[in-house]
C-alpha cells in the first residue's frame, strides 16, 4: 500500500504531499489538477512494470498514462527544472529527482535517497562535474580498494547493485585477507534493495488504472481464445474478461456476471447482464430489463456500457487478485452517464472494496458517490481512518489540496472549502444522517456487494 506521496514540480503541482489510506477520493472542479497525483502513481506503475532495458528513470507514455514529454510533465513547462517524487511503502521510503539533459534529449536521476525504517540505505547525488554515493550512510570512497567508484545503474528508478556484489565475491574468493564484515556490509544493502524491489512488484504488479474515457460497446464480440488480466486504460478488455470467466467452472470462476447483476439490480438500472453465444466464434453482451426482456448492450442506455469496466475492475480487484498482496486500483470518473441513484450505489460498491486487501483511488465529480461513502462511515461499515478525501482547487497562488476527513457520524471535517457542495447537497446529507439514526441497529458482516436500505 502506498502510504505517502509527495511531488515537486510535477504537472499541476509546484509542491504537494498526500497521506493515503485504503479508499482515497479526489474531487474538485474541472481542470483543478486532481488527476496529477494519480498520474504520479500511474507512471510509477508503468515504470516498475516495464521490461525494456535502458528505458530511463520514468516511463512517461505507457499502458496506464500518456504524459507526453518531460516538458509536458514538469510544472510550468520549464524543461530546466527537475521533478521530484517521494513515496513510502510500508517500511521503505524512496525519493528521487529527475532532470532533463537537453543536449542528449533524455532524462536522468540526479538525486536519490532510499531509506528503510528511517535509516539510509542508498544515496546518490550528481552535479555536472562530480557525484557522491553513500551506502548505509557511509561514503563509498571510504570503503576500501575492492570497491571501484562509478556511477550507479538504475532499472527505471530502482537501483541496480549487482556489479558491486559480483566484484566483492570475486575479491573474497581471490584474497584470503578479505574481511568478511565488508562483504556482509554490502550484502545487507543488497538485501534492502531486494526488499524494496519486491515491495514495488507486489504493489504495482497487480496495478489497475481505468481512465475517464471508456470504449463504446460493440454489437458482437469474438471468442478469440485470449484472456486479459486487466480491463485496460479505456476498459477495452472488460468484455473479454467477462466472457472468459463465464466459460469457467468451479473455483476457477470469479463470477463477474453474478456480481455485476447484483449491482445492477440494487441500482434498478436493469435485471443484470449475461453473455449470449451466437456462434462458436461470436457472442453478444445482453442486458436484462427489469421486466425480464433481453437487449443487446448497444440498445440500452450508455451508462450500462460505461460502468461495466468499472465494475469488472472493482470485482477483479476484490476477488481475482485476492491471492496477491495489496493490489492498487485507480478509477477516474466512474460515474459517467449514470443517474444520481446509481452514482450513490458506486459509493457503496467502493466502500465494499475496503473489506478486501489493497488500495483504491477514485477521481470523481459525483457528490452523490461521496455522500454515500460518508453514509457507510456513519453506519460503521468503514472506519474514519480508512477513507481520505482530497479536494483540489486552482487557487490564486497555484493548485492547493485540502484533505477532508469523515468522522464517525458521517460529517465532513473540516467543511468543504469554497462551497464545493451546493446547498441542495447539504440538505441531502442532512436527510441521509436522519436516515442513519433510524438504521443504527443494522448488523452483519459486509463482505459482498451490499447496499444500505433506500
C-alpha positions in Angstrom: 0.0 0.0 0.0 1.2 3.5 -0.9 1.2 5.3 2.5 2.5 8.7 1.3 3.2 10.5 -1.9 5.0 13.9 -2.4 5.6 15.6 -5.7 7.6 18.7 -6.5 7.3 20.4 -9.9 5.1 17.7 -11.2 2.3 18.6 -13.6 -0.2 20.9 -11.8 1.7 20.9 -8.5 4.6 23.0 -7.6 4.8 21.0 -4.4 2.2 18.8 -2.7 2.0 15.8 -0.4 -0.6 13.2 0.2 -1.1 10.8 3.1 -3.2 7.9 1.7 -5.5 5.4 3.3 -7.4 2.4 1.9 -10.1 4.4 0.0 -8.8 7.7 -1.5 -11.2 10.0 -3.2 -10.1 13.0 -5.3 -12.6 15.8 -6.0 -12.5 19.3 -7.5 -13.7 21.4 -10.4 -12.7 20.7 -13.9 -9.0 21.5 -14.7 -8.2 21.8 -11.0 -5.3 19.4 -11.2 -6.8 16.5 -9.3 -5.6 13.9 -11.8 -1.9 14.9 -11.3 -1.5 12.8 -8.2 -3.0 9.8 -9.9 -0.6 10.4 -12.9 2.3 10.1 -10.5 1.1 6.7 -9.4 0.4 5.7 -13.0 4.0 6.4 -14.1 5.5 4.7 -11.0 3.5 1.6 -12.0 4.3 1.6 -15.7 8.0 2.2 -15.0 8.0 -0.6 -12.4 6.3 -3.0 -14.8 8.5 -2.0 -17.8 10.5 -4.9 -19.2 12.7 -2.9 -21.6 16.3 -2.1 -20.6 17.8 1.3 -20.5 14.4 3.0 -20.8 15.3 5.9 -18.4 14.2 6.7 -14.9 10.5 7.1 -15.8 8.2 5.8 -18.5 6.0 8.8 -19.3 3.9 7.1 -22.0 2.8 3.6 -21.3 -0.2 1.4 -20.6 -1.5 3.5 -17.7 -0.9 7.1 -18.7 0.3 9.3 -21.5 2.2 12.3 -20.2 4.0 13.4 -23.4 7.4 14.8 -22.9 9.4 15.9 -19.9 8.4 19.5 -20.7 4.8 18.4 -20.6 5.3 16.7 -17.2 7.3 19.4 -15.4 5.3 22.1 -13.6 5.1 25.2 -15.8 6.7 23.5 -18.8 10.2 24.5 -17.6 12.5 21.8 -19.1 15.5 23.0 -17.0 13.6 22.4 -13.7 14.0 19.0 -12.0 11.0 16.9 -11.0 11.0 15.2 -7.6 8.8 12.3 -6.5 8.8 10.8 -3.0 6.7 7.9 -1.7 6.5 5.4 1.2 5.5 1.8 1.0 5.3 0.1 4.4 8.8 0.4 6.0 10.5 1.8 2.9 10.9 5.5 1.8 12.1 6.4 -1.6 12.8 9.9 -3.0 14.4 10.7 -6.4 14.9 13.7 -8.6 14.8 13.6 -12.3 16.3 16.2 -14.6 16.3 16.6 -18.4 19.5 16.8 -20.3 18.7 19.0 -23.3 21.6 18.1 -25.4 21.0 14.3 -25.1 17.3 14.7 -25.0 17.0 12.3 -22.2 16.0 12.1 -18.5 18.4 11.1 -15.8 18.3 10.7 -12.0 20.3 13.5 -10.3 19.4 12.8 -6.7 18.3 9.6 -5.0 17.6 8.5 -1.4 16.3 5.1 -0.3 15.6 4.5 3.4 14.2 1.7 5.5 12.6 2.4 8.8 14.1 5.9 8.6 17.7 4.6 8.1 19.6 5.5 5.0 20.2 2.5 2.7 21.4 4.1 -0.6 22.0 7.7 -1.6 23.2 9.3 -4.8 23.7 12.9 -5.8 25.2 14.2 -9.0 26.2 17.5 -10.4 27.7 18.4 -13.7 31.3 17.6 -12.6 31.0 15.1 -9.7 28.8 12.7 -7.9 28.6 11.1 -4.5 27.4 7.6 -3.4 26.6 6.6 0.2 25.9 3.1 1.3 24.2 2.6 4.7 25.2 6.2 5.4 28.9 5.7 4.5 30.6 7.4 1.6 31.6 4.7 -0.9 35.0 6.3 -1.3 35.8 5.2 2.3 35.1 1.5 1.8 38.4 0.3 0.5 40.3 -0.8 -2.6 38.0 -3.6 -3.6 35.2 -1.1 -4.4 35.7 1.0 -7.5 33.6 4.1 -7.5 31.4 4.6 -10.6 28.0 6.0 -11.3 25.3 3.6 -10.1 23.0 1.9 -12.5 19.2 2.2 -12.3 16.5 0.0 -13.7 13.9 2.7 -14.1 14.1 4.3 -10.6 15.3 1.1 -8.9 19.0 0.9 -8.0 20.9 -2.0 -9.5 23.6 -3.3 -7.1 24.7 -6.5 -8.9 28.1 -5.1 -10.2 29.3 -4.3 -6.7 28.2 -7.7 -5.3 30.0 -9.6 -8.2 33.2 -7.6 -7.6 33.0 -8.4 -3.8 32.5 -12.1 -4.4 35.5 -12.2 -6.7 37.6 -10.3 -4.2 36.6 -12.6 -1.4 37.4 -15.7 -3.4 40.8 -14.3 -4.6 42.1 -12.6 -1.4 42.4 -14.6 1.9 42.8 -11.3 3.8 39.5 -10.0 2.6 37.4 -9.0 5.6 34.1 -10.9 5.7 32.5 -8.0 7.5 32.9 -5.8 4.4 31.0 -8.4 2.3 28.3 -8.7 4.9 28.0 -4.9 5.0 27.2 -4.8 1.3 25.1 -7.9 1.4 22.9 -6.1 3.9 22.4 -3.2 1.5 21.7 -5.7 -1.3 19.0 -7.3 0.8 17.4 -4.0 1.5 17.4 -3.1 -2.2 15.8 -6.5 -3.0 13.2 -5.8 -0.3 12.4 -2.5 -2.0 12.1 -4.1 -5.4 9.8 -6.9 -4.0 7.5 -4.2 -2.4 7.3 -2.4 -5.7 6.4 -5.6 -7.6 3.8 -6.6 -5.0 2.2 -3.1 -5.1 2.4 -2.3 -8.8 2.4 -5.8 -10.3 -1.3 -6.0 -9.5 -1.9 -2.4 -10.6 -5.1 -1.4 -12.4 -5.8 2.1 -13.8 -9.1 2.9 -15.6 -9.2 6.3 -17.3 -12.1 8.6 -17.7 -12.8 7.7 -21.3 -14.2 4.2 -21.9 -14.6 2.3 -25.2 -18.1 2.3 -26.8 -19.8 -1.1 -26.8 -19.9 -3.5 -29.8 -22.9 -5.4 -31.0 -20.9 -8.6 -31.3 -17.6 -9.9 -29.9 -15.2 -12.6 -30.9 -14.2 -15.7 -28.9 -10.5 -15.2 -29.7 -9.2 -17.6 -27.1 -7.3 -14.7 -25.4 -7.6 -13.7 -21.8 -6.7 -10.4 -20.1 -5.5 -9.7 -16.6 -6.6 -6.0 -16.6 -9.6 -4.1 -18.0 -7.2 -1.7 -19.7 -6.9 2.0 -19.7 -10.1 2.5 -21.7 -11.9 -0.6 -20.4 -11.1 -2.4 -23.7 -10.6 -5.8 -22.0 -13.7 -5.8 -19.8 -16.0 -7.8 -22.0 -13.2 -10.3 -22.8 -12.7 -10.8 -19.0 -16.4 -11.3 -18.5 -16.7 -13.8 -21.4 -13.6 -15.8 -20.4 -14.7 -16.0 -16.8 -18.2 -17.0 -17.8 -16.8 -20.1 -19.6 -15.1 -21.3 -16.5 -16.5 -23.6 -13.8 -15.9 -24.2 -10.1 -13.2 -22.4 -8.1 -11.6 -21.0 -11.3 -14.6 -18.8 -11.9 -14.6 -15.3 -10.4 -18.3 -14.7 -11.1 -18.2 -11.3 -12.9 -21.7 -11.8 -14.4 -23.2 -12.6 -11.0 -21.6 -9.7 -9.2 -22.4 -7.2 -11.9 -26.0 -8.4 -11.9 -26.2 -7.8 -8.1 -25.1 -4.2 -8.6 -27.5 -3.5 -11.5 -30.4 -5.0 -9.6 -29.5 -3.0 -6.5 -29.5 0.2 -8.5 -32.6 -0.8 -10.6 -30.6 0.0 -13.7 -31.5 -3.4 -15.1 -32.1 -7.0 -14.1 -28.5 -7.9 -14.9 -26.3 -9.0 -17.8 -25.4 -12.2 -19.4 -23.1 -13.5 -22.2 -25.1 -14.9 -25.1 -23.5 -17.2 -27.6 -24.3 -16.5 -31.2 -21.9 -18.9 -33.0 -18.8 -20.9 -31.9 -16.9 -17.7 -32.7 -19.2 -14.9 -31.8 -21.1 -13.7 -28.7 -23.0 -10.7 -27.5 -23.4 -9.0 -24.2 -27.1 -8.9 -23.2 -28.6 -6.5 -20.7 -31.7 -7.9 -19.0 -34.5 -5.4 -18.5 -36.4 -5.0 -15.2 -39.3 -6.7 -17.0 -37.2 -9.7 -17.9 -36.7 -8.8 -21.6 -33.2 -9.0 -23.2 -31.5 -6.3 -25.1 -28.1 -6.0 -26.8 -25.8 -3.7 -24.8 -25.8 -1.3 -27.8 -29.5 -0.8 -27.5 -29.7 0.3 -23.9 -28.6 3.4 -22.0 -24.9 4.4 -22.5 -24.4 4.3 -18.7 -24.6 0.5 -18.7 -21.6 0.0 -21.1 -19.6 2.8 -19.4 -20.0 1.4 -15.9 -19.2 -2.2 -17.0 -15.4 -1.7 -16.9 -15.7 0.0 -13.6 -17.5 -3.0 -12.1 -15.1 -5.5 -13.7 -12.1 -3.6 -12.4 -13.5 -3.4 -8.9 -14.6 -7.1 -8.8 -11.3 -8.2 -10.1 -9.5 -6.0 -7.5 -11.5 -7.7 -4.7 -11.8 -11.3 -6.0 -9.5 -12.0 -8.9 -6.5 -10.6 -7.0 -7.3 -11.8 -3.5 -4.3 -14.1 -3.5 -1.9 -11.3 -4.3 -0.5 -8.7 -1.9 -2.0 -5.2 -1.7 -3.2 -4.5 -5.3 -3.8 -0.9 -6.3 -6.9 0.2 -8.2 -7.3 3.7 -9.8 -10.6 4.7 -11.5 -11.3 8.1 -12.9 -14.8 9.4 -13.2 -16.6 6.1 -12.6 -20.0 7.8 -12.6 -20.0 8.9 -16.2 -23.6 8.7 -17.8 -25.1 7.3 -14.5 -28.2 8.8 -12.8 -27.8 10.0 -9.2 -29.0 6.8 -7.5 -26.5 4.7 -9.5 -23.7 7.2 -8.7 -24.5 6.8 -5.0 -24.5 3.0 -5.4 -21.0 3.2 -6.7 -20.1 4.7 -3.4 -21.4 1.5 -1.8 -19.5 -0.5 -4.3 -16.2 1.1 -3.5 -16.9 1.1 0.3 -17.3 -2.7 -0.1 -13.8 -3.0 -1.7 -12.2 -1.7 1.5 -13.0 -5.1 3.2 -10.6 -6.7 0.8 -6.8 -6.2 0.7 -5.4 -3.5 -1.4 -6.0 0.2 -2.0 -8.5 2.2 -4.1 -8.1 5.7 -5.7 -11.2 7.4 -7.2 -11.4 10.7 -9.1 -14.9 11.8 -9.2 -17.3 14.8 -9.8 -20.2 13.0 -8.1 -21.2 14.4 -4.7 -23.8 11.5 -4.5 -20.9 9.0 -4.5 -19.0 10.9 -1.8 -22.1 11.2 0.3 -22.8 7.5 0.1 -19.3 6.8 1.3 -19.9 9.1 4.2 -23.0 7.3 5.0 -21.1 4.0 5.1 -18.7 5.5 7.7 -21.7 6.6 9.8 -23.1 3.1 9.6 -19.9 1.6 10.8 -19.1 -0.2 7.6 -15.9 1.9 7.2 -13.8 3.4 9.9 -13.0 7.1 9.5 -9.3 6.3 9.1 -10.0 4.1 6.1 -11.2 6.9 3.9 -9.3 10.0 2.7 -10.9 12.8 0.6 -8.7 15.2 -1.3 -10.3 18.4 -2.6 -8.1 20.0 -5.2 -8.6 23.7 -6.2 -7.0 26.1 -8.6 -6.3 28.9 -6.1 -4.7 32.2 -6.8 -1.3 31.0 -5.6 -1.4 27.8 -7.6 -3.1 24.4 -7.1 -3.9 23.6 -3.5 -5.0 20.3 -1.9 -7.3 20.2 1.1 -7.6 16.9 3.0 -11.2 16.4 4.2 -12.0 13.7 6.7 -15.2 11.9 7.6 -15.9 11.4 11.3 -17.8 8.6 12.8 -21.1 10.4 12.4 -20.6 10.8 8.7 -19.9 14.5 8.9 -17.1 16.1 6.9 -14.3 17.6 8.8 -13.3 20.3 8.1 -16.1 21.7 6.0 -15.7 21.7 2.2 -13.6 24.7 1.1 -15.1 27.1 -1.4 -18.6 25.6 -1.0 -17.9 22.7 -3.3 -21.2 21.1 -2.3 -24.1 23.3 -3.2 -26.8 23.8 -0.5 -29.1 21.2 -2.1 -26.4 18.5 -1.4 -26.0 19.7 2.2 -29.8 19.2 2.6 -29.5 15.7 1.1 -26.7 14.9 3.5 -28.9 16.0 6.5 -31.6 13.7 5.2 -29.1 10.9 4.9 -27.9 11.5 8.5 -31.5 11.4 9.7 -32.0 8.0 8.0 -28.8 6.7 9.5 -30.1 7.4 13.0 -33.1 5.2 12.2 -30.8 2.3 10.9 -28.1 2.3 13.6 -29.1 -1.3 14.7 -28.2 -2.9 11.4 -25.8 -5.8 11.9 -24.0 -8.4 9.8 -20.6 -8.6 8.2 -20.4 -6.8 4.9 -18.3 -9.0 2.7 -20.3 -9.0 -0.6 -21.5 -6.0 -2.5 -24.4 -4.9 -0.3 -26.1 -1.5 -0.1 -27.9 0.5 2.5 -31.7 0.3 2.5 -33.4 3.0 0.5 
